[in-house]
Amino acid sequence: MTTAAEATRPIEEAVPMQGAWKNRIALAELDQGKDRPPIEVLRRGAGLYGLLRSGTITQRHVDAAQRWACDFETGIMGASNPEIRSTGQGSLEDSLLARSFAVARCEGVRRTLGRYAGDLLVLLVLDGLSVARISEMYGKNRQGMTGAIELLLEQLTDYYEGSQIH
């Protein structure tokens, strides 16, 4: 079977998800930019994408969560900046500046929205846990946790739209 044929198989057949990975990966549309059509990619975060599919949150909430995840991975976890890496340009100084801005934005989110919000974002966006699993961890009911996450993502969106740190 060719790679192209393999890539078009349903994801459940190509990559069986079991145990901890079950329900933690979702298909998401990735915008490739100028004059290139979007492609579907696998993403962790079934809880986040489940809320989007159900209409509880909007795409701008997901965009803010993904921006926060990129900032967290770049600034806190020390990953290379995907914008600089993808263009093949940029010096060490550019990378250090990008990392320091990412750290500042992450710390700004934590200061503005609180430690609980930061912890919840890690569970939802980075760990890819479902809302039901997060509710279980905190001993809260699912509807209450869904409302808390919806409010958190609205505040996160407002934070990034008003952020002075580029």
C-alpha positions as CSV (number, residue, x, y, z in Angstrom):
1,M,0.0,0.0,0.0
2,T,1.3,3.5,-0.9
3,T,1.9,6.2,1.6
4,A,-0.9,8.3,0.0
5,A,-3.4,5.4,0.3
6,E,-2.3,4.8,3.9
7,A,-2.9,8.5,4.7
8,T,-6.5,8.4,3.4
9,R,-7.5,5.4,5.6
10,P,-9.7,6.3,8.6
11,I,-7.6,7.2,11.5
12,E,-9.1,4.5,13.7
13,E,-7.7,1.9,11.3
14,A,-4.3,3.5,10.8
15,V,-3.6,4.3,14.4
16,P,-5.5,2.3,17.0
17,M,-6.0,4.4,20.1
18,Q,-6.0,2.5,23.3
19,G,-5.5,3.1,27.0
20,A,-4.4,6.7,27.8
21,W,-4.4,7.8,24.2
22,K,-8.0,6.8,23.5
23,N,-10.2,9.9,22.9
24,R,-7.2,12.2,23.3
25,I,-6.5,12.9,19.6
26,A,-8.8,14.8,17.3
27,L,-8.7,15.9,13.7
28,A,-8.2,19.6,13.3
29,E,-8.0,21.9,10.3
30,L,-4.6,23.5,10.0
31,D,-4.4,26.8,8.1
32,Q,-1.3,26.8,5.9
33,G,-1.4,30.4,5.0
34,K,-1.1,32.2,1.6
35,D,-2.9,30.5,-1.2
36,R,-2.6,27.1,0.3
37,P,-5.6,25.0,1.2
38,P,-6.1,24.0,4.9
39,I,-5.2,20.4,5.7
40,E,-6.5,18.1,8.4
41,V,-4.0,17.1,11.1
42,L,-4.1,15.1,14.3
43,R,-4.1,17.1,17.5
44,R,-4.3,16.2,21.1
45,G,-7.1,17.9,23.0
46,A,-10.3,16.0,22.6
47,G,-11.9,18.1,25.3
48,L,-11.1,21.4,23.6
49,Y,-12.2,20.2,20.1
50,G,-15.2,18.4,21.6
51,L,-16.4,21.8,23.0
52,L,-15.8,23.4,19.6
53,R,-17.8,20.6,17.8
54,S,-20.7,20.9,20.3
55,G,-20.8,24.7,19.7
56,T,-20.0,25.5,23.4
57,I,-16.9,27.5,22.3
58,T,-16.0,29.1,19.0
59,Q,-12.9,28.9,16.7
60,R,-11.5,32.1,18.3
61,H,-11.4,30.3,21.7
62,V,-9.5,27.4,20.1
63,D,-7.2,29.9,18.4
64,A,-6.4,31.6,21.7
65,A,-5.9,28.2,23.4
66,Q,-3.5,27.1,20.6
67,R,-1.6,30.4,20.9
68,W,-1.3,29.9,24.6
69,A,0.0,26.3,24.0
70,C,2.6,27.6,21.5
71,D,3.7,30.2,24.1
72,F,3.9,27.7,26.8
73,E,5.8,25.2,24.7
74,T,8.2,27.9,23.5
75,G,8.6,29.9,26.7
76,I,8.2,27.5,29.5
77,M,9.1,24.2,28.0
78,G,11.9,25.6,25.8
79,A,10.8,24.4,22.4
80,S,12.0,26.3,19.4
81,N,9.7,29.0,18.0
82,P,7.7,27.4,15.2
83,E,7.4,30.7,13.3
84,I,11.2,31.2,13.2
85,R,11.9,27.5,12.6
86,S,9.4,27.2,9.7
87,T,11.0,30.1,7.7
88,G,14.5,29.0,8.3
89,Q,15.4,32.6,9.2
90,G,16.2,34.2,12.4
91,S,19.3,34.3,14.6
92,L,19.9,33.1,18.1
93,E,18.9,36.5,19.4
94,D,15.6,36.3,17.6
95,S,14.9,32.9,19.2
96,L,15.8,34.3,22.6
97,L,13.5,37.3,22.1
98,A,10.7,35.0,20.9
99,R,11.1,32.8,24.0
100,S,11.2,35.8,26.4
101,F,8.0,37.2,24.9
102,A,6.3,33.8,25.1
103,V,7.3,33.6,28.8
104,A,6.0,37.1,29.4
105,R,2.6,36.2,27.8
106,C,2.4,32.9,29.8
107,E,3.2,34.7,33.0
108,G,0.7,37.4,32.1
109,V,-2.0,34.8,31.6
110,R,-1.2,33.3,35.0
111,R,-1.1,36.7,36.8
112,T,-4.3,37.9,35.1
113,L,-6.4,34.8,35.1
114,G,-4.9,33.0,38.1
115,R,-3.0,29.8,38.9
116,Y,-6.1,27.7,38.7
117,A,-6.7,28.9,35.1
118,G,-3.1,28.1,34.1
119,D,-3.4,24.6,35.6
120,L,-6.7,24.1,33.8
121,L,-5.2,25.2,30.5
122,V,-2.4,22.7,30.9
123,L,-4.9,19.8,31.5
124,L,-7.2,20.8,28.7
125,V,-4.8,22.0,26.0
126,L,-1.4,20.4,26.6
127,D,-2.5,17.1,28.3
128,G,-5.5,16.8,26.0
129,L,-7.8,15.6,28.7
130,S,-11.6,15.5,28.2
131,V,-13.9,17.8,30.2
132,A,-15.3,14.7,31.9
133,R,-11.9,13.7,33.1
134,I,-11.0,17.2,34.3
135,S,-14.3,17.4,36.2
136,E,-13.5,14.0,37.8
137,M,-10.1,15.2,38.9
138,Y,-11.4,18.4,40.5
139,G,-14.5,16.6,42.0
140,K,-16.9,19.0,40.1
141,N,-19.9,18.2,37.9
142,R,-19.3,18.2,34.1
143,Q,-21.7,21.1,33.4
144,G,-20.0,23.4,35.9
145,M,-16.6,22.5,34.6
146,T,-17.8,23.2,31.0
147,G,-19.0,26.6,32.1
148,A,-15.7,27.3,33.8
149,I,-13.7,26.3,30.8
150,E,-15.9,28.4,28.5
151,L,-15.4,31.5,30.7
152,L,-11.6,30.8,30.9
153,L,-11.3,30.5,27.1
154,E,-13.3,33.8,26.7
155,Q,-10.9,35.5,29.2
156,L,-7.9,34.0,27.4
157,T,-9.2,35.3,24.1
158,D,-9.7,38.8,25.5
159,Y,-6.2,38.6,27.0
160,Y,-4.5,37.8,23.7
161,E,-6.6,40.3,21.7
162,G,-5.5,43.0,24.2
163,S,-2.0,41.9,24.8
164,Q,0.7,44.4,24.3
165,I,3.5,41.8,24.2
166,H,4.0,40.5,20.7
